[in-house]
């Protein structure tokens, strides 16, 4: 099975952005909203990583169903005889 380093990297960057955004928001409560933008960017990257992982999981399930389908149709045709 292929290692999912892209998702892991997105999760790490998302967590880092969110933490930096929280720290900036606490230390520099200014009007430029940089901390909030970083928190938002972290959340967006996290959601993107989740969607990528969901896509990968669905593709794996589809491949497993495709491999099992010929076996099931073979069993059904043999049981009908």
C-alpha positions as a printed NumPy array, in Angstrom:
array([[  0.   ,   0.   ,   0.   ],
       [  1.257,   3.441,  -0.89 ],
       [  2.277,   5.753,   1.922],
       [ -0.003,   8.798,   2.033],
       [  2.645,  11.452,   2.655],
       [  0.703,  14.214,   0.888],
       [ -2.153,  14.033,   3.374],
       [  0.225,  13.813,   6.301],
       [  2.096,  16.866,   5.063],
       [ -1.159,  18.81 ,   4.639],
       [ -2.241,  17.89 ,   8.175],
       [  1.085,  19.017,   9.622],
       [  1.071,  22.312,   7.723],
       [ -2.577,  22.883,   8.683],
       [ -1.836,  22.315,  12.355],
       [  1.211,  24.559,  12.187],
       [ -0.735,  27.373,  10.508],
       [ -3.552,  27.093,  13.026],
       [ -1.175,  27.174,  15.998],
       [  0.781,  30.118,  14.596],
       [ -2.484,  31.922,  13.915],
       [ -3.685,  31.354,  17.479],
       [ -0.379,  32.552,  18.919],
       [ -0.393,  35.654,  16.71 ],
       [ -3.981,  36.381,  17.619],
       [ -3.172,  36.139,  21.345],
       [  0.081,  38.103,  21.24 ],
       [ -0.834,  40.741,  18.662],
       [ -4.547,  41.511,  18.919],
       [ -4.398,  44.032,  16.123],
       [ -6.841,  44.981,  13.43 ],
       [ -5.066,  43.315,  10.5  ],
       [ -6.559,  39.866,  11.194],
       [ -3.372,  38.013,  10.197],
       [ -3.905,  35.445,  12.945],
       [ -7.449,  34.753,  11.819],
       [ -6.315,  34.339,   8.227],
       [ -3.681,  31.835,   9.295],
       [ -6.233,  29.894,  11.35 ],
       [ -8.594,  29.862,   8.372],
       [ -5.813,  28.708,   6.048],
       [ -4.984,  25.907,   8.468],
       [ -8.57 ,  24.745,   8.527],
       [ -8.828,  24.861,   4.735],
       [ -5.668,  22.785,   4.33 ],
       [ -6.922,  20.299,   6.902],
       [-10.212,  19.888,   5.059],
       [ -8.343,  19.501,   1.76 ],
       [ -6.274,  16.712,   3.325],
       [ -9.423,  15.006,   4.585],
       [-11.002,  15.181,   1.117],
       [ -7.87 ,  13.744,  -0.486],
       [ -7.854,  10.878,   1.991],
       [-11.566,  10.231,   1.405],
       [-10.954,  10.103,  -2.353],
       [ -8.123,   7.63 ,  -1.846],
       [-10.293,   5.454,   0.403],
       [-13.159,   5.425,  -2.089],
       [-10.806,   4.423,  -4.896],
       [ -9.437,   1.572,  -2.785],
       [-12.958,   0.338,  -1.994],
       [-13.884,   0.547,  -5.673],
       [-10.839,  -1.539,  -6.631],
       [-11.697,  -4.15 ,  -4.   ],
       [-15.289,  -4.378,  -5.261],
       [-14.067,  -4.686,  -8.848],
       [-11.778,  -7.566,  -7.875],
       [-14.538,  -9.365,  -5.94 ],
       [-17.216,  -8.919,  -8.605],
       [-15.841, -11.47 , -11.127],
       [-15.549, -14.039,  -8.352],
       [-19.136, -13.459,  -7.273],
       [-20.449, -13.724, -10.83 ],
       [-18.454, -16.955, -11.302],
       [-19.933, -18.403,  -8.124],
       [-23.443, -17.453,  -9.202],
       [-23.028, -19.023, -12.649],
       [-21.691, -22.269, -11.142],
       [-24.459, -22.474,  -8.561],
       [-27.12 , -22.083, -11.265],
       [-25.95 , -25.3  , -13.014]])
